[in-house]
Amino acid sequence: MTGWTAPSAIERELHGAKERGDWSGYLDALARAELFLPQSRARVDADPRQARFHPSPHDGSLAVWTRGMLPAPDADTVFLRQSLAWFANAWDERDPAHLAVNPGTPAEAYLTTTPADRARWRAHWDAATTWGPEPGAVHALHTGGPLHGPVAHGLAVGAHLAVLNGEFWNALGYHGKGYTRERERLRGSWGITDASGWFDVLRRMQNAEVVSPVWEFALRVRRVLASDFAGPVEVEHWRHAVEYGLRRSAEQAVEPKLTPEGVTIAEPRPVAELEGEIAGVQRLIGRIARYEQRFRADGLLPEGGWVRSVAGWDHGRASQMARWGLGARYCTVEDTERAVLRAGEAARGSYRSWEELSAGYLLGRCLHFDEEEFGEWYASSLATHLTLTTDPASPWLNIPWR
């Protein structure tokens, strides 16, 4: 097909090997690629452990698809992710005579499935050094996914997780790692087992209600001080302002209030509880200041820069949660698009650039996971930030913030 644009690097490599007649190279590329097997969703829901072969009624072959060739998700058909070695081991003499890879496309191949063929598949699998898109790199759909515009912007808000996990950042019609694995992800990490649970978590992320309100309170105090004094805020000034704010709030809470039932007076908070809260927020300020110092040293923040908000951690996860719900079939493509657009709008309301969003996302992630160890949680987030701010293929370098 003249002028065909491969959806991704996976299909481009397969197509190039086929055009050269390099079938050994084709199998090398196929061994490194994820292969997605279509299944009836009803049957998978009834028995998630069983993968079934459904030969084509036209030619009797078994069709599989690489990641970039997957169709838009629908309610009835789902896909299970497998490897070439899995097919080599699962096949027997009763199964189809051909494995059809991306049938009907310029990258298609109909592979014979004799015992000798399957042994060759296993040999190519054993020689492969990677499987699937490389984690930590920018991967995109060149066709079949938005590269510019509001939807692309909303998807790029979630690019930290897409890059970290080795996924197409712009795949709106998302299948992820396959239906059962996407359901396992949501159940294991978020306790989500149905559509209502998914929507509840998504809504809370969209409203920045999953990140700690204490973190956001501390940062909001500093934003107000920076605005009032039109300049940098010293850590001690910040700490004193937080203490004053908490004490004043506690005083106001017990002031008499006139209500339809009459005058009401609330019980004052225990002194130890208030003092403990003040001490805790002041410790948090120290942690934030130390992270920001490291951020500046590592190029995450400019000299004198500081983090405006940690809401970006929720905005970025909301963009991804919108897609994860689709992969698990807890929503439709239309639901995902609306949620992605909202993630983009929320991020633009909180930050002024991709770099500011990234710093807010990273601070939230580190406060939750890293505990000032500056270990793998920090290192992986820093590497992702640097990739997204320097790789010419990064959406952050190709999509305007506003």
Summary of the structure (lengths in Angstrom):
residues: 402
radius of gyration: 25.8
end to end distance: 37.8
largest distance: 88.5
contacts: 1277
relative contact order: 0.12
helix: 55%
strand: 8%
